[in-house]
């Protein structure tokens, strides 16, 4: 086995169901590669079916790092990811391996390629405050408040992206400075050259794959997996883990807020 390129970090990127995992395994079969997951859902333990986590046999044959590193109620930020990924990249080079970072979480990739700002760390009190505001007002109303404080951030954050909306408000609350101002001074988290491989199947084909995969997850027991999560008293629908695509919709279905057909439709659309 040989190395792909000396001291080069490979970014294997693409949307859900584009074939990233299969290609990563092919690279690991042909080269001395270290597969590092770049997925904000695969970090959670006990969330296997709905995240399309590689099965135990695959992980044994081709280890994926940064999978199953958090409990579903545990906070894990882009900063945490950048630190963990840098350590894995360093370990790969020490072992004469090429680090292949595979996933679809763009803000994790951005954290490595473009760096992170010196943002204030979230506190339990501030998260509780904004989770409560989210329940009371909704994401769209909070987005309007953000627009008054930090128009640049509001323009690039979708009103339905409640996690990023509340984080931007929280940053201003904690620091007195806008997210846009704090993000003005950044440097890359890694100093190695990056080679990007981007998978982008035709949209119609991708949509078919996504729907087929979600229906397969249902057959594999996805609802039972979410039901088990619901039995954990520390979990609720405002946590990032439960806001993961598919889990949020299944949670709503199990709460009898939507019917099964609506759940499937919403999950498939959200995945696109």
C-alpha positions, 0 to 999 in steps of 0.5 A: 500500500502506498500513500496518495500524496505526501502531506496532503489532506483529502476532502471527500465531499458531497450530499447525502446518498452521493456515495461518499462512504463507498468511495472512501472505502475504495480509497482505503483498499487501494492506498494507505488511507485513514478515514476521518468522518466529517459528519455532525450526526455520526458523532453520536452513539446510539444513532446508527440507522438514521445516520446511515452509519457504516455497520460494525463489519465495515468499521472493523475492516475499515475504521472510521475515526470521529464516529461514536464519540459523543452521547446524544445529549453532549455538546460538540462544536465545530471548534471541538471537531477542528481540534479532534480532526487536526489530531487525527490528521497528525496521527495519519501523517505520523503513521505514513497514512493519507488522511481522507476526511469524508462527509457532508457537514460543510461547516466542519470542512470550513472550520478546517479549511478557513479556520474559526473565529474566537467566539465565546463558548456557549454556556448552559444558561445561554443555551437554555435561554435561547432554547426557551426563546426558540420554543416561544417565538420560533426560528423565523421570529428570532431570525428577524431579531438577528437581522436587526443586530447582524444583517450580514449573518442574517443574510447568510443564515436561513430563517429555518436554521434554528441552531445557527440563528440562536448561536448568532444571537447567543454570540452577541449576547455573550460578547457584545459583538456580532458574529460577523465582526468576530468572524472577520479575523480567521486563519486556516486550522490546518496548514497542509495542502488540500485535495478536494473530491466532490461527488455530485450525482444528477439531482433526480438520481440523488432524490431517488437514492435519498427516498429509497434510503430513508424507506430502507431505514424504516424497514431496518427499525429506524422508528424503534431506534428513535423510540429508544432515544425518547426513553432517555429523559436527558434528550429533547427535540431542541438538542442538536442530535435530535434536530438531525434530519430524520430524527426530528421528523420521527420524533414529531411522528412518535409525539403524534404531531404528524402522521407517518406519510408526512414524516417520510415526506418531510424527512426526504425533503429535508435531506435534499 
